[in-house]
Amino acid sequence: MSFANAAKLFYICRGLVDYLFHPDFEEKVHQRRNKSYLVIRFFRVGSTFKELKTYKPLLLFLFAFWLYNDGISTITRMEPCMAGIFGSVEIP
């Protein structure tokens, strides 16, 4: 059996297990929604940002990572420019 066929068989079996043995699976599939997925997505992002206030170490880490990543990207973007400037001048 090839890898592709084994993967197909696995996903078919996994889907059948989910369909047959999870009692609320059918209810979730047939549940009607009254909002678009875009609106639901924005509400979830907003609630995530509201929850972030309670995780101070996480906010500090994210800020530090952003600052570090910004510094690295600045260096990599400015490197060719600086090489052009300093590479054109002969050092005595």
N, C-alpha and C positions, 0 to 999 in steps of 0.2 A: 504494500500500500504506500502510495507516495505521501509526502508531507502535506501537500495541498488537500488531498482527499481525507487524510487523518484530521486536519484542522476543520474541514467542513463537517465531518462526522461528529467531532467534539462539540462544535457550536450547535449543531442540530440537537444532540442529546442534552446539552446544557439548557437549551431553550425549552425542551420538553419537560425537563425536571422543574424548571421555574413555573411553567404553565400548569403542570399537574399538581405540584405539592405546595404551592403558595396560595393560601385561601383568598388573600386580598388582591391577587394579581388581576383577576377578571374585573373587579370593581374599579381598579385604577385605570384599566384600559378603557372602560366604558364611561368613566367619569367625565361629565361635561364641564368645560371651563367657561367662565364668563368674562375673562380678560385675555388679551393677546399675550403671546409668549414674550414679546418685547417689553410689555408693561410689567409682567411678572419678573422678568430678568432685572429690570431697573429697581424694583422693590427689594429684591434679594440682595443686590449690590449695596443698596442703601442700608439695609439691616446689617450687612456684614461690616460696613464702616462704623455703624453705631456700636456694634459689639467690640470693635477694636479698641475703643476707649478704655475698656476694662482690662486690657492686656498691655500694660505699660512696658514690660521688657520686650515684647514683640514690636511695639512701635519704635522703641529705641534701636532695636536690631535692624528694622526695615529702613530707618533713617540713616543709620551708619552704613548699611549695605549700599543704599542709593548714593550716598556721598562718595564712598570708595569706588563704586562702579562708574560714577561720573568722572572722577579723577582719572581712572584708567582709560576711559574712552577719550577724554581730552588729550591725554598723552599720546595715544595711538593716532588720533586725528591730526595733532599738531606736529608729529614727528617728521613727516615728509616736508612740511613747510620749513621747519627749523633746519633740517638737513640741507635743503636748498639754499637757505641763507648762509649758514655756517660752512657749507661745503664749497661755496663759490669763493670764499676768502682763504687765501693761503696763510697758514700760521707760520710766523717767523721762527 
